Amino acid sequence: NPPIGSSRPSLPADGEIYLLDLVTGESRQLTDNKSPDLQPDWSPDGLEIMFVRSREVTEYPSRLQLMVVDAEGGREEVLFDCPGPCLHPKWSPDGELVAFAMEDRIWTIRRDGSDLRQVSGEKVTAATYPGWSPDGRRLAYWATLDATSVAKALRGDLAVLDLSTGEETIVLSGVSPLDPDWSPLGSSLLYSAQSAPQKQWTLFTLDLE
């Protein structure tokens, strides 16, 4: 993941996608790529896994792709060949859309690779780490109002976007919340942030009602 406030996304030198059986403890390798495969996310039906593939790690920006791999057979498919860094893909609850961060904005794309759309609004100047609400009607994400890019931001806010109206609301300010995840009923958000004064990464919850 690209650290907030860094000058460029930080990618590992290598890495593959594995499946771990939580009952038996056995693992199975799904991908085999010279460049890193990272940020896996399960499809709602459990049949596929979305992830980011870096095709070149020696140059910046790295050539990234949104990939889908079959969870059983390892069959791979390129969903989107990104023109710039694209990160943090997340399936929608119905499996029809994928939200991801690209060019300091939040985008969605259909599972068949069509209908690419920027969904984050103009209220925020940069955004990343999208997370779907359980009903698929809202997205929560890290956002900033005072930086021209994620890499230049010194702090961030937590924004919620209503996809039907386009209304973008800052629900928490100044804590640089990462990886927001909704509760099953959509009434609260779980996120990670650095807690003062030790600046240790800690999990927090935010009640939205």
C-alpha positions in Angstrom: 0.0 0.0 0.0 1.3 3.5 -0.7 2.0 5.2 2.6 0.2 8.5 3.0 2.7 11.4 2.7 5.2 9.4 0.6 6.3 10.5 -2.8 5.4 7.4 -4.7 3.5 4.1 -4.2 5.6 1.6 -2.2 5.5 -1.9 -3.9 7.2 -5.1 -2.7 9.8 -6.6 -4.9 7.8 -9.8 -5.3 4.7 -11.5 -3.9 2.0 -14.0 -5.0 -1.6 -14.6 -4.1 -2.1 -17.7 -1.8 -5.2 -19.3 -0.4 -5.0 -20.4 3.3 -7.4 -23.0 4.6 -8.2 -21.8 8.2 -9.3 -25.3 9.3 -6.4 -27.4 8.0 -3.7 -24.6 7.9 -2.8 -25.6 4.4 -2.0 -23.0 1.8 -2.2 -23.1 -2.0 -0.5 -20.7 -4.4 -2.8 -19.1 -7.0 -0.5 -16.8 -8.9 3.0 -17.1 -10.3 4.4 -13.8 -11.5 7.8 -12.2 -11.6 6.4 -8.9 -10.4 4.3 -8.5 -7.3 0.6 -9.5 -7.0 -1.0 -7.7 -4.1 -4.2 -6.5 -2.4 -6.5 -9.5 -3.0 -10.2 -9.2 -2.5 -12.8 -12.0 -2.6 -15.8 -11.8 -4.9 -19.1 -12.0 -2.9 -19.8 -15.5 -4.3 -16.4 -16.7 -3.2 -15.5 -17.9 -6.7 -13.1 -15.3 -7.8 -10.4 -13.0 -6.3 -9.6 -9.5 -7.5 -6.0 -8.3 -7.1 -3.5 -5.8 -8.4 -0.6 -6.9 -10.6 2.5 -4.8 -11.0 4.1 -5.5 -14.4 7.2 -3.3 -13.9 8.7 -2.5 -10.5 11.9 -0.8 -11.8 10.1 2.3 -13.1 7.7 4.8 -11.6 4.8 4.7 -12.1 4.7 1.0 -12.1 2.5 -0.6 -14.8 -0.4 -1.9 -12.9 -3.4 -4.1 -13.8 -6.6 -5.1 -12.1 -6.7 -8.9 -12.3 -9.2 -11.6 -11.5 -8.2 -15.1 -10.7 -10.4 -18.2 -10.3 -10.3 -19.3 -6.7 -10.3 -23.0 -7.7 -8.4 -23.4 -10.9 -6.1 -20.3 -10.9 -7.4 -19.1 -14.3 -6.4 -15.4 -14.7 -8.1 -12.5 -16.5 -7.1 -8.9 -17.0 -10.0 -6.7 -16.0 -8.4 -3.4 -16.5 -5.0 -2.3 -17.8 -4.5 0.9 -15.7 -3.1 4.0 -17.4 -1.6 5.0 -14.0 -1.2 3.6 -10.5 -4.5 1.8 -9.5 -4.8 0.3 -6.1 -7.2 -1.1 -3.4 -9.8 -2.8 -5.6 -13.0 -3.8 -3.7 -15.9 -5.8 -5.1 -19.4 -4.4 -4.7 -21.8 -6.6 -2.6 -23.6 -7.8 -5.7 -20.4 -8.6 -7.5 -21.3 -6.4 -10.5 -18.9 -3.6 -9.9 -15.3 -3.0 -8.6 -14.3 0.2 -6.8 -10.6 1.2 -6.8 -8.3 4.2 -6.5 -6.6 5.6 -9.6 -5.1 9.0 -10.2 -6.0 10.2 -6.7 -9.7 9.6 -7.3 -12.2 6.7 -6.7 -13.4 4.9 -9.7 -15.8 2.0 -10.5 -15.7 -0.5 -13.3 -18.1 -3.3 -14.2 -17.0 -7.0 -13.9 -16.9 -7.3 -17.6 -14.4 -4.4 -17.9 -17.0 -1.8 -19.2 -18.4 1.4 -17.9 -15.3 2.9 -16.2 -16.5 5.9 -14.1 -15.0 8.4 -11.7 -17.3 8.5 -8.7 -15.5 10.6 -6.1 -16.6 14.2 -6.3 -14.9 17.6 -6.5 -15.3 18.3 -2.7 -12.1 16.3 -2.0 -8.8 16.9 -3.9 -7.6 13.3 -3.5 -9.0 10.0 -2.4 -8.0 6.3 -1.9 -9.0 3.1 0.1 -12.6 2.7 -1.0 -15.0 0.4 0.9 -18.6 -0.5 -0.1 -21.6 -0.3 2.2 -23.5 -3.6 2.6 -26.3 -2.4 0.4 -23.9 -1.2 -2.3 -25.4 2.3 -2.3 -22.5 4.1 -0.6 -18.7 4.1 -0.6 -16.5 5.2 2.3 -12.9 6.2 1.5 -9.9 8.1 2.7 -10.0 11.7 1.4 -8.2 15.0 1.7 -9.3 18.5 1.2 -5.9 20.3 1.2 -3.5 18.3 -1.0 -3.3 17.8 -4.8 -2.5 14.2 -4.4 -2.6 11.3 -2.0 1.2 11.2 -1.9 1.5 14.8 -0.8 -1.2 14.7 1.9 0.0 15.1 5.5 -3.4 14.1 6.9 -6.7 12.8 5.7 -10.4 12.6 6.4 -13.0 9.9 6.1 -15.6 10.6 3.4 -18.9 8.8 2.5 -20.3 9.0 -1.0 -24.0 8.4 -1.8 -23.8 6.8 -5.3 -27.4 7.6 -6.2 -27.1 11.3 -5.4 -23.4 12.0 -5.7 -23.5 13.6 -2.3 -20.0 13.5 -0.6 -19.9 13.9 3.1 -16.9 14.2 5.4 -17.8 12.1 8.4 -14.5 12.3 10.3 -11.7 14.8 10.0 -7.9 14.9 10.5 -7.1 11.3 11.5 -5.9 9.8 8.2 -8.2 6.7 8.5 -7.2 3.8 6.3 -9.1 0.7 4.9 -12.6 1.7 6.0 -14.9 -1.3 6.3 -18.7 -1.2 7.0 -20.5 -3.1 9.7 -23.0 -5.7 8.4 -26.0 -3.3 9.0 -24.2 -0.3 7.5 -24.6 1.7 10.7 -20.9 2.1 11.5 -17.4 2.0 10.0 -14.2 0.2 11.1 -10.9 1.9 10.2 -7.3 1.9 11.1 -5.4 5.1 12.2 -2.4 6.1 14.2 -3.3 6.8 17.8 -1.6 9.6 19.8 0.8 10.0 21.4 2.6 6.7 20.6 1.4 6.8 16.9 0.7 3.1 17.0 -1.7 1.8 14.3 -5.0 1.1 16.0 -8.5 -0.1 14.9 -11.3 2.4 15.6 -15.1 2.4 15.0 -17.3 5.3 14.0 -21.0 5.3 14.5 -22.8 6.8 11.5 -26.2 7.1 13.1 
